[in-house]
Amino acid sequence: MTMTASELVEEIQSSYEGELAEAEARSEVDAWVGVAPQEIQKIIRHLRDTHAPVHLSTITGVDLGESIGVIYHCVAKGVSLNVHTAVPKGDDRIESITPVLPAAILYEREVHDLLGVEFVGHPDMRRLILPEEWPEDDHPLRQDDADPAQGGKESEEESA
C-alpha cells in the first residue's frame, strides 16, 4: 500500500513511542524524520515493524562543524523517507542499525571510513573505501581532517 508523505509522517507521529526532533513531509513523496542519536535503532526498528517493507537505499554523512550528520535514506509505503540524526564530534558513536536492517552493513562501513563515525555493534568494521594503511584518525570528508590548503588539519611536517 502506498501513501503520501504527509500520511506516512502522521502515522509515524501517532505510533512511534519515542521522541521525534522533526517529522515533516516536504513534498507528496519526500519525508524527513529527525531523532536523537540514541533513538536511531529504535526508530528504524519501529519503521521496519510497522511500515514494512522498508528499503534502505543508502546512508550518508555530512560534517556539520560541531557534529556529524547521519542520514538514513529509506523507501517506505512509496515514500522517500529520510531519517536523520547528528553525533557530536569527540563522541561520534552511534548504534549500528545492521542488526535491524542488514542492508546497512556496507553503508555504515563507508560512513565510518569517510567521516569517522563509529557504529557500535556493527559486525565488521573493516575498511571499505580507504586502503588498509590509511591513518585511522584521518577521515577525508571531515572538515577538520581536510587538506591544509582547504583549511583543514596540518601535517606533522608543516606544523613543526
Backbone as CSV, one residue per row, in Angstrom:
resi,resn,N_x,N_y,N_z,CA_x,CA_y,CA_z,C_x,C_y,C_z
1,MET,0.836,-1.183,0.000,0.000,0.000,0.000,0.882,1.249,0.000
2,THR,0.664,2.110,-0.950,1.403,3.370,-0.964,0.576,4.437,-0.255
3,MET,1.252,5.453,0.176,0.589,6.586,0.827,1.382,7.834,0.521
4,THR,0.848,8.970,0.868,1.576,10.216,0.665,2.561,10.397,1.812
5,ALA,3.502,11.275,1.601,4.482,11.572,2.647,3.782,12.131,3.888
6,SER,2.787,12.966,3.700,2.044,13.524,4.841,1.369,12.429,5.645
7,GLU,0.764,11.463,4.964,0.107,10.356,5.654,1.110,9.512,6.432
8,LEU,2.261,9.254,5.806,3.289,8.463,6.489,3.804,9.199,7.725
9,VAL,4.063,10.487,7.597,4.538,11.281,8.733,3.501,11.254,9.858
10,GLU,2.236,11.415,9.522,1.181,11.369,10.545,1.151,10.013,11.249
11,GLU,1.291,8.936,10.489,1.306,7.600,11.093,2.500,7.430,12.027
12,ILE,3.668,7.891,11.593,4.861,7.781,12.434,4.668,8.592,13.721
13,GLN,4.181,9.821,13.587,3.973,10.664,14.765,2.986,10.042,15.750
14,SER,1.971,9.378,15.261,0.961,8.817,16.158,1.354,7.462,16.738
15,SER,2.250,6.720,16.061,2.551,5.368,16.538,3.936,5.199,17.158
16,TYR,4.873,6.104,16.884,6.226,5.969,17.419,6.246,6.342,18.889
17,GLU,6.792,5.478,19.717,6.814,5.706,21.162,8.132,6.294,21.642
18,GLY,8.759,7.069,20.819,9.980,7.768,21.180,9.807,9.239,20.855
19,GLU,10.880,9.982,21.005,10.809,11.421,20.761,11.338,11.748,19.369
20,LEU,10.545,12.483,18.617,10.949,12.933,17.289,11.388,14.390,17.376
21,ALA,12.568,14.695,16.865,13.039,16.075,16.821,12.404,16.805,15.648
22,GLU,12.021,16.028,14.629,11.417,16.596,13.426,10.591,15.511,12.771
23,ALA,9.503,15.881,12.158,8.712,14.983,11.320,8.001,15.881,10.326
24,GLU,8.433,15.817,9.062,7.949,16.772,8.083,7.832,16.127,6.714
25,ALA,6.712,16.351,6.070,6.542,15.970,4.670,6.967,17.177,3.842
26,ARG,7.992,17.002,3.025,8.489,18.133,2.235,7.880,18.176,0.846
27,SER,7.266,17.083,0.449,6.504,17.015,-0.800,5.573,15.817,-0.670
28,GLU,4.881,15.467,-1.724,3.973,14.324,-1.666,4.715,12.998,-1.496
29,VAL,5.990,12.972,-1.893,6.744,11.709,-1.860,8.045,11.786,-1.070
30,ASP,8.250,12.870,-0.325,9.510,13.070,0.387,9.230,13.487,1.831
31,ALA,9.713,12.670,2.778,9.507,12.959,4.198,10.833,12.900,4.939
32,TRP,10.927,13.713,6.001,12.111,13.758,6.847,11.692,13.561,8.293
33,VAL,12.421,12.702,8.983,12.192,12.448,10.399,13.537,12.588,11.101
34,GLY,13.569,13.380,12.168,14.797,13.570,12.924,14.660,12.986,14.314
35,VAL,15.733,12.336,14.772,15.758,11.753,16.114,17.121,12.002,16.752
36,ALA,17.181,11.855,18.057,18.449,11.910,18.777,19.255,10.659,18.426
37,PRO,20.572,10.721,18.487,21.393,9.560,18.112,21.022,8.281,18.865
38,GLN,20.686,8.393,20.137,20.361,7.198,20.921,19.023,6.575,20.514
39,GLU,18.262,7.245,19.664,16.961,6.747,19.203,17.032,6.067,17.840
40,ILE,18.196,6.088,17.174,18.229,5.676,15.774,17.819,4.218,15.578
41,GLN,18.340,3.311,16.378,17.979,1.908,16.201,16.496,1.692,16.509
42,LYS,15.996,2.404,17.509,14.584,2.279,17.890,13.655,2.750,16.771
43,ILE,13.943,3.894,16.147,13.070,4.396,15.080,13.154,3.497,13.849
44,ILE,14.343,3.005,13.516,14.479,2.119,12.354,13.727,0.810,12.610
45,ARG,13.822,0.273,13.807,13.074,-0.942,14.160,11.573,-0.686,14.063
46,HIS,11.136,0.452,14.572,9.720,0.814,14.504,9.255,0.881,13.045
47,LEU,10.027,1.541,12.205,9.655,1.647,10.792,9.597,0.276,10.142
48,ARG,10.586,-0.551,10.415,10.605,-1.907,9.851,9.379,-2.709,10.293
49,ASP,9.034,-2.596,11.555,7.951,-3.409,12.100,6.558,-2.887,11.759
50,THR,6.413,-1.587,11.552,5.079,-1.027,11.326,4.831,-0.537,9.901
51,HIS,5.873,-0.352,9.116,5.709,0.189,7.762,6.436,-0.658,6.717
52,ALA,6.536,-1.954,6.975,7.235,-2.860,6.065,6.520,-2.939,4.716
53,PRO,7.283,-3.185,3.671,8.733,-3.330,3.700,9.426,-1.962,3.684
54,VAL,10.518,-1.871,4.396,11.346,-0.670,4.399,12.623,-1.012,3.641
55,HIS,12.892,-0.257,2.584,14.096,-0.447,1.781,15.101,0.639,2.140
56,LEU,16.271,0.228,2.594,17.344,1.178,2.894,18.126,1.419,1.609
57,SER,18.046,2.642,1.074,18.737,2.980,-0.174,20.215,3.233,0.049
58,THR,20.525,3.988,1.092,21.905,4.290,1.444,21.921,5.019,2.781
59,ILE,23.118,5.219,3.309,23.325,6.063,4.487,24.373,7.087,4.075
60,THR,24.091,8.342,4.326,25.075,9.374,4.024,25.443,10.113,5.297
61,GLY,26.552,10.794,5.233,27.001,11.589,6.362,27.492,12.931,5.871
62,VAL,27.448,13.906,6.766,27.915,15.242,6.415,28.524,15.886,7.653
63,ASP,29.637,16.551,7.452,30.281,17.279,8.541,29.518,18.578,8.747
64,LEU,28.928,18.730,9.917,28.136,19.922,10.240,28.913,20.922,11.099
65,GLY,30.206,20.705,11.240,31.028,21.594,12.062,31.287,20.988,13.418
66,GLU,30.351,21.124,14.342,30.499,20.577,15.694,30.000,19.140,15.797
67,SER,29.329,18.677,14.757,28.777,17.322,14.771,28.834,16.722,13.377
68,ILE,28.546,15.427,13.323,28.447,14.710,12.051,26.986,14.317,11.872
69,GLY,26.388,14.775,10.786,25.018,14.381,10.475,25.025,13.024,9.795
70,VAL,24.128,12.153,10.207,23.996,10.832,9.602,22.554,10.729,9.110
71,ILE,22.393,10.423,7.817,21.073,10.379,7.205,20.854,8.993,6.612
72,TYR,19.776,8.369,7.041,19.383,7.040,6.576,18.293,7.244,5.534
73,HIS,18.607,6.965,4.274,17.682,7.182,3.167,16.929,5.880,2.907
74,CYS,15.628,5.919,3.146,14.791,4.728,3.030,13.634,4.992,2.074
75,VAL,12.988,3.913,1.684,11.711,3.998,0.985,10.742,3.132,1.767
76,ALA,9.609,3.722,2.144,8.568,3.005,2.879,7.217,3.481,2.376
77,LYS,6.355,2.551,2.056,4.987,2.867,1.600,4.998,3.784,0.383
78,GLY,6.029,3.685,-0.461,6.123,4.508,-1.659,6.651,5.907,-1.419
79,VAL,7.149,6.170,-0.218,7.649,7.497,0.156,9.149,7.432,0.380
80,SER,9.857,8.427,-0.114,11.275,8.579,0.197,11.350,9.136,1.620
81,LEU,11.771,8.291,2.538,11.790,8.646,3.960,13.239,8.778,4.418
82,ASN,13.603,9.966,4.854,14.969,10.262,5.285,14.971,10.442,6.791
83,VAL,15.668,9.549,7.482,15.754,9.608,8.937,17.132,10.166,9.273
84,HIS,17.160,11.278,10.000,18.461,11.895,10.266,18.692,12.115,11.750
85,THR,19.979,12.164,12.065,20.427,12.435,13.415,21.794,13.102,13.303
86,ALA,22.358,13.507,14.413,23.699,14.090,14.416,24.438,13.616,15.656
87,VAL,25.677,13.213,15.456,26.513,12.798,16.582,27.591,13.856,16.800
88,PRO,27.808,14.249,18.048,28.807,15.284,18.310,30.219,14.778,18.027
89,LYS,31.036,15.650,17.471,32.443,15.295,17.273,33.074,15.092,18.640
90,GLY,33.964,14.132,18.730,34.580,13.803,20.007,33.852,12.654,20.685
91,ASP,32.589,12.475,20.360,31.809,11.331,20.834,30.967,10.841,19.659
92,ASP,31.644,10.645,18.543,30.954,10.315,17.294,30.687,8.815,17.178
93,ARG,29.885,8.335,18.137,29.477,6.931,18.180,27.960,6.878,18.086
94,ILE,27.486,5.874,17.359,26.051,5.661,17.226,25.817,4.167,17.077
95,GLU,24.696,3.717,17.555,24.383,2.295,17.471,24.171,1.886,16.015
96,SER,24.741,0.752,15.649,24.563,0.214,14.306,23.115,-0.207,14.105
97,ILE,22.599,0.029,12.896,21.267,-0.475,12.576,21.350,-1.796,11.815
98,THR,22.563,-2.304,11.606,22.738,-3.560,10.879,21.939,-4.712,11.503
99,PRO,21.838,-4.827,12.830,21.004,-5.901,13.379,19.520,-5.772,13.017
100,VAL,19.082,-4.558,12.712,17.679,-4.301,12.371,17.458,-4.398,10.866
101,LEU,18.325,-3.739,10.104,18.283,-3.774,8.643,19.665,-4.198,8.147
102,PRO,19.859,-5.478,7.846,21.176,-5.964,7.435,21.772,-5.231,6.234
103,ALA,20.950,-4.606,5.421,21.456,-3.863,4.257,22.377,-2.713,4.654
104,ALA,22.363,-2.309,5.914,23.186,-1.183,6.379,24.662,-1.540,6.498
105,ILE,25.006,-2.801,6.401,26.367,-3.253,6.711,27.447,-2.508,5.929
106,LEU,27.288,-2.339,4.627,28.314,-1.651,3.831,28.213,-0.138,3.957
107,TYR,26.992,0.380,4.058,26.819,1.826,4.165,27.450,2.365,5.447
108,GLU,27.295,1.642,6.551,27.910,2.088,7.806,29.430,2.054,7.710
109,ARG,29.971,1.053,7.042,31.427,0.998,6.858,31.918,2.190,6.037
110,GLU,31.161,2.581,5.026,31.541,3.722,4.194,31.548,5.017,5.009
111,VAL,30.500,5.251,5.788,30.428,6.466,6.619,31.551,6.459,7.658
112,HIS,31.867,5.293,8.189,32.981,5.194,9.140,34.304,5.582,8.472
113,ASP,34.571,5.028,7.299,35.809,5.352,6.575,35.929,6.847,6.314
114,LEU,34.892,7.434,5.773,34.985,8.800,5.272,34.756,9.884,6.318
115,LEU,34.011,9.567,7.397,33.693,10.588,8.400,34.055,10.192,9.823
116,GLY,34.460,8.947,10.043,34.926,8.531,11.359,33.846,8.183,12.365
117,VAL,32.599,8.078,11.933,31.529,7.696,12.861,31.700,6.222,13.210
118,GLU,31.677,5.924,14.501,31.793,4.537,14.950,30.388,3.972,15.144
119,PHE,30.091,2.881,14.448,28.789,2.230,14.541,28.911,1.080,15.532
120,VAL,28.464,1.331,16.746,28.586,0.383,17.847,27.701,-0.832,17.576
121,GLY,28.317,-2.018,17.677,27.578,-3.252,17.441,27.624,-3.718,15.996
122,HIS,28.349,-2.993,15.159,28.495,-3.407,13.757,29.333,-4.677,13.718
123,PRO,28.932,-5.671,12.929,29.645,-6.946,12.944,30.999,-6.967,12.223
124,ASP,31.316,-5.950,11.408,32.536,-5.999,10.605,32.938,-4.596,10.171
125,MET,33.713,-3.899,10.990,34.080,-2.523,10.679,35.399,-2.399,9.903
126,ARG,35.746,-3.437,9.139,36.933,-3.297,8.286,36.734,-2.151,7.307
127,ARG,37.829,-1.620,6.807,37.767,-0.544,5.822,36.985,-1.016,4.595
128,LEU,36.291,-0.095,3.978,35.537,-0.401,2.773,36.075,0.373,1.585
129,ILE,36.351,1.652,1.788,36.769,2.519,0.689,38.252,2.868,0.764
130,LEU,38.707,3.249,1.935,40.099,3.661,2.097,41.011,2.447,2.184
131,PRO,42.256,2.586,1.748,43.194,1.467,1.869,43.487,1.144,3.338
132,GLU,43.822,-0.093,3.612,44.084,-0.540,4.991,45.174,0.286,5.672
133,GLU,46.157,0.763,4.917,47.267,1.515,5.521,46.921,2.987,5.785
134,TRP,45.734,3.418,5.431,45.302,4.800,5.659,45.295,5.073,7.166
135,PRO,45.760,6.233,7.619,45.778,6.530,9.055,44.381,6.443,9.671
136,GLU,44.282,5.760,10.811,42.992,5.526,11.484,42.254,6.814,11.829
137,ASP,42.974,7.885,12.149,42.312,9.118,12.590,42.172,10.159,11.486
138,ASP,42.315,9.746,10.232,42.200,10.657,9.093,40.974,10.264,8.273
139,HIS,39.979,11.148,8.247,38.723,10.878,7.557,38.501,11.966,6.511
140,PRO,38.595,11.625,5.229,38.630,12.613,4.150,37.450,13.580,4.066
141,LEU,36.275,13.222,4.542,35.136,14.125,4.430,34.895,14.971,5.679
142,ARG,35.753,14.838,6.666,35.638,15.695,7.854,36.363,16.999,7.585
143,GLN,35.733,18.090,7.916,36.344,19.392,7.684,37.641,19.550,8.465
144,ASP,37.706,18.986,9.670,38.908,19.126,10.482,40.026,18.212,10.008
145,ASP,39.747,17.284,9.101,40.768,16.404,8.537,41.068,16.743,7.080
146,ALA,40.509,17.831,6.585,40.650,18.191,5.173,42.077,18.604,4.842
147,ASP,42.328,18.717,3.583,43.615,19.160,3.057,43.953,20.518,3.669
148,PRO,45.198,20.723,4.153,45.584,22.005,4.751,45.314,23.195,3.835
149,ALA,45.453,23.006,2.520,45.190,24.094,1.587,43.717,24.498,1.619
150,GLN,42.863,23.588,2.095,41.435,23.856,2.200,41.061,24.317,3.613
151,GLY,42.032,24.501,4.479,41.760,24.977,5.827,41.639,23.859,6.849
152,GLY,42.073,22.661,6.504,41.959,21.519,7.412,43.214,21.312,8.233
153,LYS,43.359,20.106,8.772,44.461,19.729,9.644,45.810,19.838,8.917
154,GLU,46.787,20.364,9.593,48.135,20.426,9.025,48.854,19.114,9.272
155,SER,49.768,18.786,8.360,50.561,17.573,8.574,51.614,17.864,9.645
156,GLU,52.212,16.798,10.190,53.232,16.930,11.223,54.383,17.814,10.750
157,GLU,54.829,17.620,9.497,55.964,18.390,8.983,55.649,19.872,8.867
158,GLU,54.410,20.195,8.435,54.045,21.583,8.229,53.874,22.337,9.535
159,SER,53.475,21.612,10.593,53.244,22.308,11.862,54.503,22.440,12.688
160,ALA,55.580,21.776,12.290,56.837,21.837,13.051,57.601,23.103,12.770
